[in-house]
């Protein structure tokens, strides 16, 4: 059925919160075209590679479409009764503290609201936490300590006015690409805008950096304490702002001064050269319009909250808070991490930014909800929650839209905890994940493009996610499933008929007794200006920044004139002392593991992994090492390496980079047990957490690294999906017309052909063979008619023939030249090999780019874009295009 209707919605990925125009071209076939929404203030039409590919992720392949109990399809009433009765039984037998919810920044605010209300106001425990704990909870804690509330003072328009932007612990180019492209465009228009990147490793974000400070891991507090001291010594403070709007500056300065100590060794302790450090101090002291943007490199630390407050201290000291072009700015990780914070989705919060430890707030929320109970203490935060489950204290858990067996630290223990748990309920839109494999009850959720509600981005902007596809089969909204379970447990107050009903209650609670004259004072989160929305008004809701105090009028910035949300309305400086990460390096574990995202993937790949083009740039899990470290370990690029910690191990492919700090190793977080064997880096990550925020220390795990010695390496190509082969190393990679499987194992099979045939599901058709026994090479290809249907290449070394050309032949008719060259792995026409894909948007490979540069004498990334279109859509590949260009130019000049 043809539709051609366009719906304005919001992206499902990072916290930038980009607006999207989705045009449904065929509802039955779920064909949808995606464009950036030029009217949306978060992105003004720009989309990154992930956002622009959303239309390729909405098929029903792999979808969970019916409720399951113990692997069997059941009706919704049966599933609801099962969940409700089991929760009631376990609460009756073991108490309310024996149950928990673990939710996600991927669900909508309406879902979050109902989950929080059910757990805290009706079950009566605060054991509801979220994967946002892993993402932004240190920022939340830092905001609350300094400002009295989890309030982000800035917005994206401030980038247009700033004269200095400091990016701390943020590979913005890959993790928040639209913000990066916006800053890059501003810098092109205003070259005087200075960019400082504070990051232990050199990343794609360095493309726009005027200064890179490759600090040692964990030295952020010392860096910003030193900056605070410099601000005072250079008379760069704002004494009037400090006196009028803050408290405890003297305490913070004294602590910072003591922490800095001997200034002659400061640069060495921080890990940078003294001239670069001095330049940073000069620029910050001299530039009133300064933005300091921080993300996971700051938050994911056992000192994450202190790092956030060290940054905020410097901004309070200079009055650079909530002013045009001047603020500290938390870049949020997930599309609705902030929406979850608004409704109390963290275990230590109540709804509408009220505090669970405050009895006045507890009484107010309970009275508003008219609930039978209210949680009277903070619940278990994410890591503690699964530890309690492992110890048998948590007997039932409901997990929604997240994959903790992959994403949490010490992930093997998380898996063991779920195996022990009496009742594991999982709401998801995907059938097969590492976590759904452990579920007793599976509930089918709506996915992006089907569900309807709101999300809030990094700049406090609430936007609508609108459904434009019908709900498939039995998939339901999460708020509906929660409400049905609540009613089945005998609770009133959950008779919602639509997400608008939930959102209106959310609005009403935000405004309830929210007045400076009320005991416990004015609260920052207030949507009173939205009023109560009918269905038409809710559907038409435009992006707006909270607080909304007057009719349909949002708030761009906060705190320029003080008015913080502490009892005395003054911001608090925090006295801080830098401290080392909780788990130090040792002779056994001498390297630092740092984990994070890559450019084209999202979390545990359940959505982005459906899109072949997003796997073309980086298809395998890898460890990025400095070449000097690799040389000492006898590791070359492309080798397999084993990463070991005290908690677990992973096997990944080695990449070498001069931009990596020596002694440190970066491994992406995305790969799962569904797609790999032994490549879940979460199993390696240490479970240390920040004592204030509970956020895990994903950026500093002591590890050892060694070359993984295999008897053979290989890869399979198949036009149909296969069972993941039982090898020490196996990775499944989706292709445009099939699948690729990268393999390695410590033991050779007795019969190569038989082994390959079994895992390739006995391919039919003509078989081509090549064997070189002395070189340990075995190569097989199967042709059905004139089409390549399957291929198996094995060798003693990792450097097998490149994959790109062979992958392009899969399920395609072969001409005589291609057929003849097939088992060599090298095309007769060199131009047929495009090489590793650099531009995911247009599928432009590295060898194509190199040939174009050489043939056309291209001198800039702009010229590459005009010639090949590479880098002209989302722009995420532009830093890599520049590297290729610089490398080739330097070779010519040499």
C-alpha positions in Angstrom: 0.0 0.0 0.0 1.4 3.4 -1.0 1.1 6.2 1.6 3.6 9.0 0.9 2.8 10.8 4.2 5.4 12.7 6.1 5.7 12.7 9.9 7.9 14.9 12.0 9.6 12.8 14.7 12.9 12.6 16.6 16.0 10.4 16.2 16.3 7.3 18.2 20.1 7.5 19.0 22.2 10.0 20.9 21.3 12.9 23.2 21.6 15.6 20.4 17.9 14.9 19.8 17.8 15.5 16.0 14.5 16.2 14.3 13.6 13.8 11.5 11.0 13.9 8.6 9.9 10.3 7.9 8.0 9.7 4.7 6.1 6.5 4.5 6.3 5.2 0.9 4.8 1.8 1.5 3.3 0.7 4.8 3.0 -3.0 4.0 6.7 -3.3 3.0 7.7 -0.7 5.7 9.6 1.4 3.2 10.3 4.8 4.7 12.6 7.6 3.5 14.4 9.6 6.1 15.4 13.3 6.0 16.6 15.7 8.6 14.0 18.2 9.8 15.2 21.6 8.7 12.8 23.2 11.2 14.0 21.4 14.3 16.4 23.6 16.4 18.6 20.6 17.4 19.9 19.9 14.0 18.3 22.2 11.3 18.2 19.3 8.8 21.5 17.6 9.4 21.7 13.9 10.3 24.6 11.6 11.0 25.2 8.2 9.4 23.2 6.5 12.0 20.2 8.8 11.9 20.1 8.9 8.1 20.0 5.1 8.0 17.0 4.7 10.4 14.7 3.8 7.5 16.9 0.7 7.0 16.3 -0.5 10.6 12.5 -0.8 10.6 11.9 -4.1 8.9 10.3 -6.9 10.9 13.4 -9.1 10.7 14.3 -10.4 14.1 11.4 -8.6 15.7 9.7 -9.9 18.9 6.1 -9.9 17.9 4.2 -12.0 20.5 4.6 -12.5 24.3 6.6 -15.5 25.2 6.7 -17.5 28.5 9.5 -20.1 28.7 10.0 -19.8 25.0 6.4 -20.5 24.0 4.0 -17.9 22.4 1.2 -16.8 24.7 -1.5 -14.2 24.7 -1.1 -10.8 26.3 -3.5 -11.5 29.1 -1.6 -14.7 30.0 1.7 -12.8 30.0 0.3 -10.0 32.1 -1.1 -12.4 34.6 2.1 -14.3 34.8 4.2 -11.1 35.5 1.7 -9.7 37.9 1.2 -12.9 39.9 4.9 -13.7 40.1 5.7 -10.2 41.3 3.0 -10.4 43.9 4.2 -13.8 45.0 7.8 -12.8 45.3 6.9 -9.6 47.2 4.7 -11.6 49.6 7.5 -14.2 50.2 10.6 -11.9 50.2 9.4 -8.3 50.7 9.2 -5.4 48.3 13.0 -4.9 48.2 13.3 -8.3 46.4 12.0 -6.9 43.1 13.5 -4.4 40.6 13.1 -2.7 37.3 16.0 -1.9 35.0 15.0 0.5 32.3 16.6 2.5 29.5 17.2 5.9 27.9 15.8 4.3 24.8 12.2 4.3 26.2 10.0 7.4 26.1 9.2 9.7 28.9 5.7 8.4 29.2 7.1 4.8 29.6 9.6 6.0 32.2 6.9 7.9 34.1 4.6 4.8 34.5 7.5 2.5 35.5 8.7 5.0 38.1 5.2 5.5 39.5 4.5 1.7 39.7 7.7 0.9 41.4 8.1 3.8 43.8 4.5 4.7 44.5 2.7 1.4 44.5 5.2 -1.5 45.0 7.0 0.9 47.4 10.6 0.4 46.6 13.1 2.6 44.7 14.7 -0.4 43.0 14.3 1.1 39.6 17.4 2.1 37.8 18.4 2.7 34.2 21.2 2.3 31.7 21.5 6.1 31.9 23.3 5.3 35.1 26.2 4.2 32.9 25.9 7.4 30.9 25.1 10.6 32.6 24.6 10.0 36.4 27.9 11.7 37.3 26.6 14.8 35.5 23.3 14.6 37.4 25.1 14.3 40.7 27.5 17.2 39.8 24.6 19.4 38.8 22.7 18.7 42.0 25.7 19.4 44.2 26.5 22.7 42.5 23.1 24.0 41.3 20.7 22.2 43.7 19.0 20.5 40.9 19.8 18.4 37.8 19.7 21.5 35.6 21.7 22.0 32.3 22.1 25.8 32.0 23.1 26.0 28.3 21.7 25.3 24.9 23.1 24.5 21.4 22.8 28.2 20.2 25.6 29.0 22.7 28.0 27.4 20.3 27.3 30.2 17.8 28.4 32.8 20.4 31.3 31.1 22.1 34.9 32.2 21.5 36.4 29.1 23.2 34.9 25.6 23.3 36.6 23.1 25.5 35.6 19.4 24.7 36.5 17.2 27.7 36.3 13.5 27.5 34.2 13.7 24.4 34.9 12.3 20.9 32.2 14.6 19.6 32.9 13.8 16.0 31.8 10.2 16.4 29.5 10.3 19.5 27.6 13.6 18.8 28.3 14.2 15.1 25.7 16.9 14.5 27.1 19.0 17.4 30.6 18.4 15.9 29.5 19.5 12.4 27.8 22.5 13.9 30.9 23.6 15.7 33.0 22.9 12.7 30.8 25.1 10.5 31.0 27.9 13.1 34.8 27.7 13.2 34.9 27.8 9.4 32.9 31.1 9.5 34.8 32.4 12.6 38.4 31.1 12.5 39.0 33.0 15.7 36.9 30.5 17.6 39.3 28.3 19.5 38.7 24.6 20.2 40.5 22.7 22.9 40.2 18.9 23.1 41.0 17.3 26.5 41.3 13.5 25.9 44.0 10.9 26.6 43.8 9.8 22.9 43.7 11.5 19.6 40.3 11.1 18.0 38.5 12.3 14.9 37.5 15.3 17.0 41.0 16.6 16.8 40.3 17.6 13.2 39.0 20.9 14.5 41.2 21.3 17.5 43.6 24.2 18.0 45.0 22.5 21.1 44.9 18.9 22.2 45.7 18.0 25.9 46.3 14.3 26.0 46.0 14.1 29.8 46.7 10.9 31.7 43.5 8.9 32.5 41.8 10.3 35.6 43.7 13.7 35.7 40.6 15.8 35.0 40.1 17.0 38.5 43.8 18.1 38.9 43.6 19.9 35.5 40.6 22.0 36.5 41.8 22.5 40.0 44.9 23.9 38.5 42.8 26.1 36.2 40.8 27.4 39.2 44.1 28.4 40.9 45.3 30.1 37.7 42.0 32.0 37.4 42.5 33.4 40.9 46.2 34.2 40.4 45.6 36.0 37.1 42.7 38.1 38.4 40.3 36.3 36.0 37.6 35.6 38.5 34.2 37.3 38.6 34.2 38.5 42.3 30.7 40.1 41.9 29.1 36.9 40.6 30.9 34.8 43.3 29.8 37.1 46.1 26.2 37.5 44.9 25.3 34.1 43.7 27.6 31.4 45.2 29.0 30.0 48.5 32.1 28.2 49.5 34.5 29.6 46.9 37.3 29.9 49.6 37.0 26.3 50.5 37.1 25.2 46.9 40.1 27.4 46.1 42.0 26.2 49.2 41.4 22.5 48.3 42.4 23.2 44.7 45.6 25.1 45.7 46.6 22.2 48.0 45.8 19.6 45.3 48.0 21.5 42.7 51.0 21.6 45.1 54.3 21.9 43.3 53.6 23.7 40.0 56.9 22.8 38.6 55.7 19.2 38.2 52.1 20.0 37.4 52.3 19.4 33.6 54.1 16.1 34.1 51.5 14.9 36.6 48.7 15.8 34.3 50.5 14.2 31.4 50.9 17.1 29.0 53.7 19.4 28.0 54.1 22.6 30.0 53.6 24.9 26.9 50.3 23.3 26.0 49.1 23.5 29.6 50.1 27.2 29.8 48.3 27.9 26.5 45.1 26.3 27.8 45.3 28.4 31.0 45.9 31.6 28.9 42.9 31.0 26.6 40.5 30.1 29.4 41.5 33.1 31.5 41.3 35.5 28.6 38.0 34.3 27.0 34.7 35.3 28.8 32.6 33.4 26.3 33.8 29.9 27.0 31.8 26.6 26.7 33.1 23.5 28.4 31.4 20.5 27.0 31.9 17.1 28.7 30.7 13.6 28.1 31.5 10.0 28.9 35.3 10.5 29.4 34.4 12.7 32.4 31.3 10.8 33.7 32.4 7.2 33.4 34.9 7.3 36.3 35.1 6.5 39.9 35.7 10.2 40.4 33.2 11.3 37.7 31.1 13.5 39.9 34.2 15.3 41.2 35.3 15.8 37.6 32.0 17.4 36.7 32.2 19.7 39.8 35.8 20.7 39.0 34.6 21.9 35.6 31.6 23.7 37.1 33.8 25.3 39.8 35.8 27.1 37.1 32.6 28.4 35.4 31.1 29.6 38.6 34.3 31.3 39.5 34.2 33.3 36.3 30.4 33.9 36.2 30.3 31.8 32.9 27.0 30.0 33.7 23.8 30.4 31.7 25.2 33.3 29.7 25.2 33.5 25.9 28.2 31.5 24.7 29.4 30.7 28.3 28.4 27.6 30.3 29.4 24.2 31.4 27.5 21.8 29.2 26.8 18.1 29.6 26.5 16.2 26.3 24.0 13.5 27.0 24.5 10.0 25.7 21.0 8.7 25.0 17.9 10.1 23.3 15.9 10.2 26.5 18.4 10.1 29.3 17.2 13.5 30.4 13.5 12.5 30.0 14.2 9.6 32.4 15.8 12.0 34.9 12.7 14.3 34.7 10.4 11.5 35.9 12.7 10.0 38.5 14.0 7.1 36.5 17.1 6.8 38.6 17.1 4.8 41.9 18.0 7.9 44.0 15.4 10.3 42.5 11.7 11.0 42.7 9.5 12.2 39.8 9.6 15.9 38.7 13.1 16.4 40.1 12.0 15.8 43.6 14.3 14.1 46.1 13.6 10.7 47.5 15.5 11.5 50.7 13.3 14.6 51.3 10.2 13.6 53.4 8.3 16.7 52.2 8.9 15.6 48.6 7.9 12.0 49.3 4.7 13.1 51.0 3.9 15.5 48.1 4.4 12.9 45.4 2.4 10.2 47.3 -0.4 12.7 47.8 -0.4 13.6 44.1 -0.4 10.0 43.0 -2.9 9.0 45.8 -0.7 5.9 46.1 -0.8 3.4 48.9 2.9 3.8 49.7 6.0 5.7 48.7 9.6 4.5 48.6 11.3 6.1 51.6 15.0 5.6 50.6 17.2 5.3 47.5 17.1 2.0 45.7 19.9 0.0 44.3 21.9 1.6 41.5 22.7 -0.4 38.4 25.9 -2.3 39.4 24.6 -2.8 43.0 21.3 -4.0 41.7 22.8 -6.8 39.6 25.2 -7.6 42.5 22.2 -8.0 44.8 20.6 -10.3 42.2 23.8 -12.4 42.0 23.6 -12.7 45.8 20.0 -13.8 45.7 18.5 -10.6 47.2 16.7 -9.5 44.0 14.3 -12.3 43.1 12.5 -10.7 40.2 13.5 -8.1 37.6 11.8 -6.4 34.7 14.3 -5.2 32.1 13.1 -2.7 29.4 14.8 -1.8 26.1 18.4 -2.5 27.2 20.9 -5.3 27.1 22.8 -5.3 30.4 24.6 -8.6 29.7 26.6 -6.7 27.1 26.6 -3.1 28.4 27.2 -3.4 32.2 30.7 -3.8 33.6 31.8 -7.3 34.8 29.2 -8.5 32.4 29.8 -12.2 33.0 28.7 -11.7 36.5 25.6 -9.9 35.3 24.8 -12.9 33.1 25.3 -15.2 36.0 23.0 -13.0 38.2 20.2 -13.3 35.6 20.6 -17.0 35.4 20.1 -17.2 39.2 17.1 -14.8 39.3 13.7 -16.5 39.9 11.8 -14.2 37.4 13.4 -12.3 34.5 10.9 -10.3 32.4 12.3 -8.5 29.4 10.4 -6.0 27.2 12.1 -5.5 23.9 11.4 -5.2 20.2 14.2 -7.7 19.3 13.8 -11.4 19.9 17.4 -12.5 20.2 19.8 -10.5 22.4 22.2 -11.6 25.1 19.7 -10.6 27.7 16.5 -11.9 26.1 18.2 -15.4 26.0 17.9 -15.4 29.8 14.3 -14.2 30.0 11.5 -16.2 31.5 8.9 -13.8 30.1 9.4 -11.8 26.9 7.1 -8.9 26.1 7.0 -7.4 22.6 7.5 -3.6 22.6 6.9 -1.1 19.9 10.1 0.1 18.1 11.1 3.4 16.7 8.7 4.5 14.1 5.8 2.8 15.9 5.8 4.2 19.4 4.4 7.6 20.3 5.6 9.9 23.1 8.3 12.4 24.1 12.0 12.6 24.6 14.3 15.3 26.0 17.7 16.1 24.6 20.9 17.5 26.1 19.7 21.1 26.0 16.4 20.3 28.0 14.4 20.3 24.7 11.3 18.1 24.8 10.4 16.8 21.4 7.8 14.3 20.1 8.7 10.9 18.9 5.7 10.1 16.6 4.7 6.8 15.2 4.3 6.6 11.5 4.0 2.8 11.1 1.2 0.5 12.5 2.0 -1.6 15.5 3.2 -5.0 14.1 1.4 -8.1 15.4 1.1 -8.1 19.2 3.8 -5.4 19.9 2.6 -2.8 22.5 3.8 0.4 24.1 5.8 -0.1 27.2 3.6 2.3 29.2 0.6 0.1 28.3 2.3 -3.1 29.4 3.3 -1.5 32.7 -0.2 -0.2 33.3 -1.7 -3.6 32.6 0.6 -5.3 35.0 -0.1 -2.6 37.6 -3.9 -3.1 37.3 -3.4 -6.9 37.4 -1.5 -6.4 40.7 -4.6 -4.7 42.1 -3.4 -1.1 41.8 -5.6 1.9 40.9 -4.2 5.0 39.2 -3.1 3.3 35.9 -6.1 3.7 33.7 -4.2 5.5 30.9 -5.8 5.4 27.4 -3.0 7.1 25.5 0.5 8.5 26.0 -1.2 12.0 26.1 -2.9 10.9 29.3 0.5 10.0 30.9 2.2 13.2 29.6 -0.6 15.4 31.1 -0.1 13.7 34.5 3.6 14.4 34.1 2.9 18.1 33.4 0.6 18.3 36.4 3.1 16.7 38.8 5.8 19.1 37.5 3.7 22.1 38.5 2.2 20.6 41.7 3.0 22.8 44.7 6.0 24.1 42.7 6.2 27.6 44.2 8.9 29.5 46.1 6.4 30.0 49.0 5.9 26.3 49.4 8.0 24.4 52.0 11.1 23.0 50.2 11.0 25.8 47.6 10.8 26.2 43.9 11.8 23.3 41.6 13.6 23.7 38.3 11.5 21.2 36.3 8.1 22.8 35.6 5.9 22.4 32.5 3.0 24.5 33.8 3.0 26.6 30.7 1.9 23.7 28.6 -1.3 23.4 30.4 -3.3 20.2 29.9 -3.1 19.0 26.3 -5.9 17.3 24.4 -5.0 14.6 21.9 -4.7 17.1 19.0 -2.5 19.5 21.0 -0.3 16.6 22.2 0.1 15.4 18.7 1.0 18.9 17.5 3.5 19.6 20.4 6.5 21.5 19.1 10.1 21.2 20.5 10.3 23.2 23.6 12.9 23.7 26.4 11.9 23.3 30.0 11.1 24.9 32.3 8.0 26.1 30.5 6.6 28.7 32.9 4.4 30.7 30.5 2.1 29.5 27.8 4.2 27.6 25.2 7.3 29.6 26.1 10.4 27.6 26.9 13.6 28.7 28.7 16.8 29.0 26.7 19.3 29.5 29.6 19.4 29.4 33.3 21.4 30.9 36.2 22.9 34.0 34.4 21.4 35.9 37.3 21.8 33.2 39.9 18.5 31.9 41.2 19.8 28.4 41.8 17.7 25.6 43.3 19.5 25.2 46.6 17.7 26.2 49.8 19.4 29.6 49.9 19.2 29.9 46.1 23.1 30.1 45.9 25.3 27.8 43.9 27.8 25.7 45.8 31.5 25.5 45.0 32.8 22.0 45.8 36.2 21.5 47.5 37.9 18.8 45.5 41.0 16.7 45.7 42.1 14.6 42.7 42.5 10.9 43.3 43.6 8.0 41.3 41.2 5.5 39.8 40.1 2.8 42.3 41.9 -0.1 40.6 45.6 0.8 40.0 47.8 -0.8 37.4 50.1 -3.6 38.4 52.8 -5.8 37.0 50.2 -8.4 36.0 47.8 -5.8 34.5 50.0 -2.9 33.2 47.7 -1.4 30.6 44.6 0.9 30.9 41.5 -0.3 29.0 39.2 2.5 27.8 35.9 1.7 26.2 33.4 3.8 24.1 31.5 4.2 20.9 32.5 4.2 17.3 31.2 6.3 14.5 28.5 4.2 12.9 27.3 2.0 15.7 24.9 2.4 18.7 25.1 0.6 22.0 24.7 -3.1 21.5 23.9 -3.0 17.8 20.4 -4.4 18.0 19.3 -1.5 15.7 22.4 -0.3 13.8 23.5 -3.9 13.3 20.5 -4.3 10.9 22.1 -1.9 8.5 24.9 -3.3 6.3 26.3 0.1 5.3 26.9 1.0 9.0 29.1 -2.1 9.3 31.2 -1.4 6.3 33.5 1.2 8.0 34.3 -1.0 11.0 32.9 -4.5 11.0 34.9 -6.2 13.7 35.6 -5.5 17.4 39.1 -4.1 17.8 41.8 -2.9 20.2 43.5 0.3 19.4 47.1 0.3 20.6 50.1 2.7 20.3 52.6 1.3 17.8 55.4 1.3 20.4 53.3 -0.9 22.7 52.4 -3.2 19.9 56.0 -3.6 19.0 57.0 -4.6 22.5 54.2 -7.2 22.5 55.1 -8.5 19.0 51.7 -7.5 17.7 51.0 -6.2 14.2 48.0 -4.5 12.8 45.4 -7.1 12.0 46.6 -9.6 14.5 44.1 -11.0 17.1 44.8 -9.9 20.6 43.5 -11.2 23.9 42.5 -8.6 26.5 42.5 -9.9 30.1 41.5 -8.3 33.4 40.7 -9.6 36.8 37.1 -9.8 35.8 37.1 -11.4 32.3 38.6 -11.6 28.8 37.9 -10.7 25.2 39.5 -11.5 21.9 39.6 -8.6 19.3 41.5 -7.4 16.2 44.5 -5.2 16.7 44.6 -1.7 15.3 47.6 0.6 15.7 47.4 4.4 16.1 50.0 7.0 16.9 47.1 9.0 18.5 46.7 6.4 21.2 48.4 7.2 24.5 51.1 4.7 25.3 50.1 2.3 28.0 46.4 2.6 27.0 44.1 0.5 24.9 40.7 1.5 23.4 38.1 -1.2 22.7 34.5 -0.3 21.4 31.6 -1.4 23.6 29.2 -2.6 20.9 29.8 -6.2 20.1 27.6 -8.9 21.7 27.5 -12.6 22.4 24.9 -12.9 19.7 27.3 -11.6 17.0 30.6 -12.8 18.4 32.3 -15.4 20.5 34.6 -13.9 23.3 34.4 -10.3 22.1 32.1 -8.7 24.7 34.3 -6.1 26.2 31.8 -5.6 29.1 33.1 -8.9 30.5 36.5 -7.2 30.9 35.5 -3.9 32.4 35.9 -3.4 36.1 32.8 -2.8 38.3 34.3 0.1 40.3 31.8 3.0 40.6 31.7 6.6 41.6 30.7 6.8 45.3 28.3 9.6 44.7 26.7 8.9 41.3 27.2 5.1 41.2 28.4 5.4 37.6 30.9 2.7 36.5 34.5 3.4 35.6 34.4 2.3 32.0 37.5 4.4 31.1 40.0 2.8 33.4 40.3 -1.0 33.8 43.7 -2.5 34.4 44.4 -5.2 31.7 47.1 -7.2 30.2 47.4 -7.6 26.4 48.9 -10.4 24.5 48.9 -11.7 20.9 46.2 -14.4 20.5 48.0 -17.4 18.9 45.7 -19.2 16.5 46.4 -22.3 14.4 44.5 -20.7 11.6 42.5 -17.6 10.5 39.7 -17.5 8.0 36.5 -16.0 6.8 33.2 -17.3 5.4 30.9 -15.5 3.0 27.3 -16.7 2.7 24.2 -15.3 1.1 22.1 -16.7 4.0 22.7 -16.2 7.8 24.6 -19.0 9.5 24.9 -20.3 13.1 28.0 -18.6 14.6 30.8 -21.1 14.1 32.3 -22.6 17.3 35.7 -20.9 17.2 37.9 -19.1 19.7 37.2 -16.0 17.6 34.0 -15.6 15.5 32.3 -12.4 14.4 29.1 -12.2 12.3 29.0 -9.1 9.9 25.8 -8.3 7.9 26.4 -7.5 4.3 24.2 -6.0 1.6 23.6 -9.4 0.0 24.5 -11.8 2.7 26.9 -12.4 5.7 30.5 -12.5 6.4 32.1 -14.5 9.3 35.6 -13.7 10.6 37.1 -16.7 12.3 40.2 -18.0 14.1 40.8 -21.1 16.3 43.6 -22.7 18.2 43.1 -26.1 16.5 43.0 -27.1 12.8 40.0 -29.2 11.6 40.7 -32.7 10.4 39.0 -31.9 7.1 38.9 -28.3 5.9 36.2 -28.8 3.2 34.0 -30.8 5.5 34.3 -28.3 8.3 33.5 -25.4 6.0 30.6 -27.2 4.4 29.0 -27.9 7.8 29.1 -24.3 8.9 28.0 -23.1 5.5 25.0 -25.4 5.7 26.1 -27.7 2.9 26.1 -25.2 0.1 24.9 -26.5 -3.3 26.3 -25.9 -6.8 29.7 -26.1 -8.4 32.6 -25.9 -6.1 35.9 -24.2 -6.9 39.0 -25.1 -4.8 42.5 -23.9 -4.2 45.0 -25.5 -1.8 48.6 -24.7 -0.9 49.5 -27.1 1.8 53.0 -25.7 2.5 51.6 -22.2 2.9 48.6 -23.5 5.0 46.1 -22.0 2.5 42.6 -23.5 1.8 40.1 -21.7 -0.4 36.7 -22.8 -1.6 33.9 -21.1 -3.5 30.5 -22.4 -4.4 28.6 -21.2 -7.5 24.8 -21.6 -8.0 24.6 -21.1 -11.8 26.8 -18.1 -12.4 26.3 -16.6 -9.0 28.6 -16.8 -6.0 26.6 -18.3 -3.1 29.3 -19.1 -0.6 33.0 -18.8 0.0 35.5 -20.0 2.6 39.1 -18.8 2.8 41.6 -20.1 5.5 45.2 -19.5 6.1 47.9 -19.8 8.8 48.3 -16.0 9.1 45.8 -13.2 9.7 46.7 -11.4 6.4 44.2 -13.1 4.1 43.1 -11.6 0.8 41.0 -8.4 1.3 37.3 -8.9 1.7 35.8 -5.8 0.0 35.9 -7.1 -3.6 34.9 -10.6 -2.7 31.9 -9.3 -0.7 30.8 -7.3 -3.7 30.5 -10.6 -5.7 28.3 -12.4 -3.3 25.0 -13.5 -4.8 26.0 -11.7 -8.1 26.5 -13.2 -11.6 30.3 -13.6 -12.2 31.9 -12.7 -15.5 34.8 -14.8 -16.8 37.5 -12.5 -15.4 35.9 -12.4 -12.0 35.4 -16.2 -11.9 39.0 -16.7 -12.9 40.3 -14.3 -10.3 37.9 -15.5 -7.5 40.1 -17.8 -5.5 43.1 -15.4 -5.8 41.0 -12.8 -3.9 42.3 -10.1 -6.2 40.2 -8.6 -9.1 41.6 -8.6 -12.6 40.6 -4.9 -12.8 42.2 -3.2 -9.8 39.5 -0.5 -9.9 36.9 -3.1 -8.9 38.4 -3.2 -5.4 37.0 -0.2 -3.5 38.8 -1.1 -0.3 37.6 -0.5 3.2 34.5 1.7 3.3 35.2 5.2 4.6 32.0 7.0 3.8 29.1 4.9 5.0 26.5 7.3 3.6 27.6 6.7 0.0 29.6 3.5 0.3 32.9 5.1 -0.9 35.9 2.9 -0.2 39.5 3.8 0.8 41.1 2.6 -2.5 38.5 4.5 -4.5 39.4 7.7 -2.6 43.1 7.1 -3.0 42.8 6.6 -6.7 40.6 9.7 -7.1 43.1 11.8 -5.2 46.0 10.6 -7.3 44.2 10.7 -10.7 42.5 14.1 -10.2 45.2 15.7 -8.0 42.6 16.5 -5.3 43.9 18.8 -2.6 41.1 19.1 -0.1 38.2 17.2 1.6 35.8 19.5 -0.3 37.3 18.4 -3.6 37.0 14.8 -2.6 33.3 15.4 -1.9 32.8 17.1 -5.3 34.4 14.2 -7.0 33.0 11.2 -5.1 30.3 12.6 -2.8 32.2 11.2 0.2 31.7 13.3 3.3 28.9 15.4 1.8 26.0 14.0 3.7 26.5 13.7 7.5 30.2 14.7 7.4 31.2 12.1 10.0 33.9 10.7 7.7 35.6 14.0 6.9 38.3 13.6 9.6 39.3 10.3 8.0 39.2 11.7 4.5 41.6 14.4 5.7 43.9 11.8 7.1 44.0 9.9 3.8 44.6 13.1 1.9 47.4 14.2 4.3 49.0 10.7 4.1 49.1 10.7 0.3 50.3 14.3 0.1 53.1 13.6 2.5 54.2 10.5 0.5 54.3 12.6 -2.7 56.3 15.3 -1.0 58.7 12.8 0.4 
